[in-house]
Each structure stands twice: as structure tokens, then as C-alpha cells.
């Protein structure tokens, strides 16, 4: 088996497992996944928001907040799990395109 085939199989396994970050906290009634906190979540956990976090929290808005499409936040676990999988596929696709583009630029310069 070629190494690229093994890579794609590994990535597919990770895509399929990506909803575990949503399912396990729900299963164990743990709230949100560890480290997945926004400024408001951090305030609920600790009682305050550090100044640095408060300053930079408005700098970036994720294109797919919570790895879901707009309006999907209140849907069931099955729909949110499929949104996680779609988000993983889109992310991997974008990374592959960027790497391929950089590779083509580097190869042209070397020739």
C-alpha cells in the first residue's frame, strides 16, 4: 500500500472520529469540550475574562462557529455531528489545496 493511500485512510478515520469532541462531553454531561471556550464560557468557568483575552476575542470570527452552519446550533446531536464531519472535510480540502498550490510554486522556481 502506498504511503499516500495510508495518509488518506488515516485522514478519513480522523474525519469520522471528529464528532467525538461533541459526543463525549454530551455523554458525560461535561458541558463543552476542554479548551473550546470562548470569552463568555471562560467568564462562566472562572468568574472573569483576562484583559488579553478580552482584547483579542473580537479580532477573529470563525467562518463556521462551533463547527456548524448558521442555524444548526440548536439542532440535534446527529445534525451537529454531520456538521463536524463536513467541517473536517472542508478544512482538509482547503489545506490540501494550499499545500498543492505552494508545491506548484516551489516546483516552478526549482525548474
N, C-alpha and C positions, 0 to 999 in steps of 0.2 A: 504494500500500500504506500502510495506517495505521501510525502510529508504534508503537502498542501491538502490532500484529502483528509488526513488526520486533523489538520488545523480546522477545516470546515466542520468536521464531525464534533470536535471539541467546542467550537463556537455555537453550533446548533444545540448541544447539550446545555451550554450556559444560557442560551436564549430560553429554552424550555424551563430551566430552573429559576429564571429571573423572578417569577411571581412569588417565590418563597419569601422574599423580603416583605411581601404584603400578607401572605397566608399565615406565616408563623406568628407574627405579633397578634394577628386576629385570633388564632387558635389558642394562644397562651394568655390572651387578654392583656397584652403588654403595651397597648397604645401604639405609638408609631415606632418604626424601626430605629434602633440606636444610631445616632448620628445624623438622622434625616430631619433634623429640626430646623424650622425657620425661626425668625426672631420672636414671633408670638409664642411658638412652642417652647422656646428657651425661657421666655418670661414665665410661662406656666410652671416649668420644671424648677427654676431657681428663684423666681420672685423678682428678677431684674434682667435688663438687657445690657451687656457690656457696651461701652461707648463705641469701641471699634466696630463691633457687630452692627450696631445701630446705624453708624455712618455708611458702611458698605452694603447694607442689606438692600438699599434702593438702587444700587449700581447695576444689578443684573436681574432680569426677569427671564425665567426659563421659557423656552418655546413650548414645552409641554409640561406645565407644572404638575407635580405629583405623578409624572409619567403617564398621564391620562389626557384625553381630549377634552376640550371645553364642554362642560355639562355632564361629564361622565363621573364626576367626583362622588355623586350620591347614588350611583348605580350599584348593583350587587358585586360580590366578590368575583364571580365568573367574568363579568364585563371588565372589571378593573384588571384582572389577571391577563385577559387578552390585550388590554391596553399596554400592560408592561411588556408583553411579548412583542407587540407592534413597535413600541418604543425601542426595544433592544435591536430589532431588525433594522429600523431606520438609523439608529446610532452606528451600528456595524456597517451598514451601507455607506453612510457618509464618511466614516473613517477609511473604508476601502477605497472610495473614490479619491479622497485627498491623498492617500498614500500612492495610488496609481498615478495621479497627476504629478506628484513630486518625483516619482520614479521616472516618468517620461521626460521631465525637465532635466533631471540629472543625466539620464542616458544620452539625451541630445547634446548636452555640454561635453560629455566624455568623447563622443564620436567626433 
